[in-house]
């Protein structure tokens, strides 16, 4: 009896475990290469959870439950009602039968699901409805922005600058994305459109974008669009990467300036185009505008680089160099004085905190050859004995307004003492000359 009981238990476990693995794909069949929309890893998220969480509009499945129950406030829930009005506007604009939209979305279901790294447990009907509503809302929003003069006084969303701006920021969050091909497929169902959806999309985001060039190729989603814009607008070859090219530190902006380094504004539009001139002893940097939402944009692009398979961590490398250069308010104020940073927050300490926290819990990236050479050149400039002595002197005697005033006062006193002594010596010599003439 004991043996039969044991056999029965084994059969039960065997059946249970086989059922558990029935629908599970082996690793080699899992669509890792299709994934592009991720949940931000907990260690990265905990540094600033609000930077990754939608405030006013939720897109896609990751925050779908939040908008259903209206977590924290009812902003997300209210936006769901607005989405339906935009869906209605999209259908009226295109005159597309609902059946055609359903067929198109249904064809794309598996491809869409494969884009999300986290498992999506929505039933097919709920998932497809969510994707359709969100996608049509986004397209209609972009079209109305492109035709803004036609919608003034007719659409409260177009009139409310703060709401439209918050929506822009929310649409850039990594967890708040739809695959871009969904928008392309639905947009291409429309007839008579003279602009590509990519152009309309870039125009909508241009005011919060660090890049000024619309990418030629379709991005994975909006977070990738911003990253691609910055990278594609660079005039440098930043694509190559060597894993062993690690940089542990670079001296701060104020230390480098004390050693005699010059800081100049780059005419290039891409943030990434940092260059060093040995002949001029100068670091050239493009202008960086820092707003309250700058941290959000940086964080989500960097989280995407961290998660995306084989993605070059170009923006993360740039942010790491900024982190090296900026340690204190003095460094920020220096770069502001040089017109390299435009601090729209009005708080230098806030910029220091933002820059220093951007790379928290991120693996320090290997540097591409250009940045690797740049960092080594800056370190070599500071460590040049002549420059280092100059930096030490400047730090000891001109590091603070009080030290600067004391040093200048001491120099003035010494100068006056020297002049007074010199005058006394000259007076003595003249007296002797007069005496000789008298004799």
DABEL-V908781 format. One record per residue. N is the residue number from 1. RES is the residue in one small letter. NEAR is the number of other C-alpha atoms within 12 Angstrom. Layout:
# DABEL-V908781
{{N	RES	NEAR} {N	RES	NEAR}}
This chain:
# DABEL-V908781
{{1	x	7} {2	x	8} {3	x	9} {4	x	10} {5	x	11} {6	x	12} {7	x	13} {8	x	14} {9	x	14} {10	x	14} {11	x	14} {12	x	14} {13	x	14} {14	x	14} {15	x	14} {16	x	13} {17	x	14} {18	x	13} {19	x	12} {20	x	12} {21	x	12} {22	x	11} {23	x	10} {24	x	14} {25	x	12} {26	x	11} {27	x	9} {28	x	9} {29	x	11} {30	x	16} {31	x	22} {32	x	23} {33	x	20} {34	x	21} {35	x	28} {36	x	39} {37	x	45} {38	x	43} {39	x	34} {40	x	36} {41	x	24} {42	x	16} {43	x	16} {44	x	27} {45	x	28} {46	x	18} {47	x	24} {48	x	24} {49	x	22} {50	x	22} {51	x	33} {52	x	40} {53	x	36} {54	x	37} {55	x	36} {56	x	34} {57	x	41} {58	x	47} {59	x	43} {60	x	44} {61	x	37} {62	x	34} {63	x	31} {64	x	31} {65	x	20} {66	x	26} {67	x	30} {68	x	23} {69	x	16} {70	x	22} {71	x	20} {72	x	15} {73	x	17} {74	x	19} {75	x	24} {76	x	30} {77	x	25} {78	x	21} {79	x	29} {80	x	27} {81	x	20} {82	x	27} {83	x	32} {84	x	25} {85	x	23} {86	x	29} {87	x	31} {88	x	22} {89	x	24} {90	x	33} {91	x	27} {92	x	16} {93	x	22} {94	x	25} {95	x	17} {96	x	24} {97	x	17} {98	x	21} {99	x	13} {100	x	19} {101	x	32} {102	x	23} {103	x	19} {104	x	28} {105	x	34} {106	x	24} {107	x	18} {108	x	26} {109	x	29} {110	x	18} {111	x	23} {112	x	38} {113	x	35} {114	x	24} {115	x	34} {116	x	34} {117	x	29} {118	x	22} {119	x	20} {120	x	26} {121	x	15} {122	x	20} {123	x	14} {124	x	20} {125	x	15} {126	x	19} {127	x	28} {128	x	31} {129	x	28} {130	x	34} {131	x	41} {132	x	42} {133	x	39} {134	x	40} {135	x	37} {136	x	41} {137	x	37} {138	x	44} {139	x	39} {140	x	40} {141	x	38} {142	x	35} {143	x	35} {144	x	30} {145	x	28} {146	x	25} {147	x	18} {148	x	20} {149	x	14} {150	x	14} {151	x	19} {152	x	17} {153	x	12} {154	x	14} {155	x	23} {156	x	17} {157	x	28} {158	x	26} {159	x	19} {160	x	15} {161	x	15} {162	x	14} {163	x	19} {164	x	29} {165	x	25} {166	x	27} {167	x	32} {168	x	39} {169	x	42} {170	x	36} {171	x	42} {172	x	46} {173	x	47} {174	x	49} {175	x	43} {176	x	41} {177	x	46} {178	x	46} {179	x	40} {180	x	33} {181	x	28} {182	x	39} {183	x	40} {184	x	30} {185	x	27} {186	x	36} {187	x	36} {188	x	22} {189	x	26} {190	x	28} {191	x	14} {192	x	11} {193	x	15} {194	x	14} {195	x	19} {196	x	26} {197	x	34} {198	x	35} {199	x	26} {200	x	27} {201	x	39} {202	x	38} {203	x	30} {204	x	34} {205	x	35} {206	x	25} {207	x	20} {208	x	36} {209	x	40} {210	x	38} {211	x	35} {212	x	26} {213	x	28} {214	x	31} {215	x	26} {216	x	17} {217	x	19} {218	x	25} {219	x	31} {220	x	33} {221	x	40} {222	x	43} {223	x	45} {224	x	44} {225	x	43} {226	x	46} {227	x	44} {228	x	37} {229	x	37} {230	x	35} {231	x	37} {232	x	31} {233	x	26} {234	x	30} {235	x	22} {236	x	23} {237	x	19} {238	x	29} {239	x	24} {240	x	19} {241	x	23} {242	x	19} {243	x	16} {244	x	14} {245	x	22} {246	x	24} {247	x	28} {248	x	19} {249	x	22} {250	x	31} {251	x	32} {252	x	30} {253	x	38} {254	x	35} {255	x	37} {256	x	39} {257	x	33} {258	x	32} {259	x	32} {260	x	29} {261	x	34} {262	x	30} {263	x	35} {264	x	28} {265	x	28} {266	x	27} {267	x	18} {268	x	24} {269	x	27} {270	x	34} {271	x	40} {272	x	42} {273	x	35} {274	x	39} {275	x	35} {276	x	30} {277	x	21} {278	x	18} {279	x	11} {280	x	15} {281	x	25} {282	x	27} {283	x	33} {284	x	29} {285	x	34} {286	x	31} {287	x	29} {288	x	33} {289	x	28} {290	x	30} {291	x	26} {292	x	21} {293	x	29} {294	x	30} {295	x	36} {296	x	38} {297	x	39} {298	x	42} {299	x	43} {300	x	48} {301	x	47} {302	x	43} {303	x	44} {304	x	45} {305	x	33} {306	x	32} {307	x	31} {308	x	29} {309	x	19} {310	x	16} {311	x	27} {312	x	30} {313	x	37} {314	x	41} {315	x	46} {316	x	37} {317	x	43} {318	x	41} {319	x	36} {320	x	37} {321	x	40} {322	x	39} {323	x	31} {324	x	33} {325	x	35} {326	x	37} {327	x	32} {328	x	26} {329	x	27} {330	x	26} {331	x	32} {332	x	37} {333	x	27} {334	x	29} {335	x	38} {336	x	29} {337	x	20} {338	x	26} {339	x	21} {340	x	30} {341	x	32} {342	x	25} {343	x	29} {344	x	17} {345	x	19} {346	x	19} {347	x	20} {348	x	28} {349	x	20} {350	x	25} {351	x	37} {352	x	30} {353	x	23} {354	x	36} {355	x	33} {356	x	28} {357	x	28} {358	x	40} {359	x	37} {360	x	25} {361	x	22} {362	x	29} {363	x	20} {364	x	29} {365	x	32} {366	x	28} {367	x	33} {368	x	30} {369	x	24} {370	x	28} {371	x	38} {372	x	33} {373	x	23} {374	x	32} {375	x	35} {376	x	25} {377	x	27} {378	x	40} {379	x	30} {380	x	24} {381	x	35} {382	x	32} {383	x	24} {384	x	19} {385	x	14} {386	x	16} {387	x	24} {388	x	24} {389	x	20} {390	x	24} {391	x	29} {392	x	23} {393	x	20} {394	x	24} {395	x	23} {396	x	19} {397	x	22} {398	x	22} {399	x	21} {400	x	15} {401	x	16} {402	x	13} {403	x	17} {404	x	18} {405	x	15} {406	x	17} {407	x	21} {408	x	16} {409	x	17} {410	x	15} {411	x	15} {412	x	15} {413	x	15} {414	x	15} {415	x	14} {416	x	14} {417	x	14} {418	x	14} {419	x	15} {420	x	15} {421	x	15} {422	x	15} {423	x	14} {424	x	14} {425	x	14} {426	x	14} {427	x	15} {428	x	14} {429	x	14} {430	x	14} {431	x	14} {432	x	14} {433	x	13} {434	x	12} {435	x	11} {436	x	10} {437	x	9} {438	x	8} {439	x	7}}
